[in-house]
């Protein structure tokens, strides 16, 4: 039997699931194709490791030349950008705004906070780094229509007195 665990989004637990499936199968071949952080070996402690370098073409994205053709969406592996744009384009319209924190994390950050914003004429409000007080102040002053973030950021906001009455 062959099992592939994949997704276009980071942080979904692919390594966790894959490593546990490999352990449960006992005599498994584990192939870690994560392009950013192939780290399944840290959990499995393999006796034999083979590393193969793989290359892929990446688009040279120039925001000044973007005309909204969406070729970047067609290029994206797993169509993650297409899915994100399709889900959000119903609500994201010119004149709206999205708030996020730098640095942007890979697929979601690029798909939602850069590509979708550029294609849709949405205003990007970028906070240089996470600070609960700065984030709360920015929300109150700028009143963004959307906030893109990660669970730990939302937990910090929920547990903060500064975010009360928002």
Secondary structure, 3 states (H helix, E strand, C coil): CCCCCCCCCCCCCHHHHHHHHHHHHCCCCCCCCCCCCCCCHHHHCCCCCCCCCCCCCCCCCCHHHCCCCCHHHHHCHHHHHHHHHHHHCCCCCCCCEEEEECCCCHHHHHHHHHHHHHHHCCEEEEECCCCHHHHHHHHHHHCCCEECCCHHHHHHHHCCHHHCCC
